[in-house]
Amino acid sequence: MALIDPQPSSQPFAGAGLPPLAALTRLHELHNEASETSQLALFLGGAVHAAGALTLMAMTVLTFAADTALQPCFAWAVLMLLAVGTLLRSYIRSTAAGFARMPLMDAAKDLRAILFYTGSAWGAGAFLVLSPAAGPALAVLFAVLPSLMLSLLLKDREGALVFIVPVTVISIAAAILRPWPDAGLDTALLLMLQSGIAAHVLMRHPAEVCPPVLR
């Protein structure tokens, strides 16, 4: 059997027949599209890892850090179950999309919206689960640890940031409105640490590499 098909390919290179400069430009565009598709696939694949990490952290919070009545703890557990379920649904949808660029872009847009809800649901735990008497360390860890974990698991700038922002805002609101005894210290630590995580995300994923939130 011949190792090389003597017949010409029915699908020539997209830049065939173009002037050299135009062909190089087209080749660069194809490379960028392939790189973007690969990064979208990595981002969408991280949804299942994010779901697992959030499940473990939520169980830990409910077991060791919850210091409120059963009803608000149950409400927060339901919010987090919905978040984890939608993350898993997003992962299943992305695997069904294969490596087609447009379906992956649509799935990535949906995943970013899911992550915004997930960050809001997690942040709601600062009102529903944590005791107003919680120490600064516990209150800060509640917001910082999941933000750090998801910033490492999600290979996407916007995906990480849309989780970090609502977690930070709602946690600070809980510290001020409940109020927590060390609200000033908690707020300062949250702003400093969450800003550090966000800065790391921005440096690790430059804007020109990451697909925008909306297309």
C-alpha positions, 0 to 999 in steps of 0.5 A: 500500500502506498504511503502517500496518496497520489491524488491531490487533496480535495481541501487545499490550504485556505490561503492557496492561490493568494499573493504571498503577503495575503497567504501569510496573513491568512496563515496567521489568522488560522493560527490565532483561531486554532490558539483561541479554540484550544484556550476555549477548550481548556477553559470549558474543561476546567468547569468540572474541576471547578465544580468538584473544588467548590463542592468540597469547599462548600461541604467543609464550610457547612461542616466546620464554619457554619454557625447559623440556623439550619434554614439559612444553611440549607438555603445556601446549600441549595444555591451551591448545588444549583451552581455546581449542577450548572457547571457540570451541565456546561462541561457536558455541553462543551464536550458535545460541541467537540472542537467547533469554534462557534459552539465553543464560543457560545458555551464559553459565554454561558460558562462565564454567566454561570460563574458570575452566578456561582460567585454570587451564590458563594458570596451569599454564604457570608450572609447565610452561613458565617456567624457575625462573630467569625474571626477575620481569618475565617471570614477572609478565607471564606472568600479568598480560598475559592477565588484562588482555587478557581483562578488556578483551575480556570484558564480564562481571564474573564471566567476567573474575574466574574467569579472573584468580583461578586464574591468580594463585593457580597462578602464586604457587604456582609462584613459591613451590614451584619456587621462583623466585629472586625469589619474594617480589618476584614474589608481591608484584607479582602480588598488587598488579597482579592485584588492580588488574585485578580492582578495575578489573573490579569498578568497570567492571561493577557487581553490579546490571548483571552477571548472577550466576554461578549462576541 
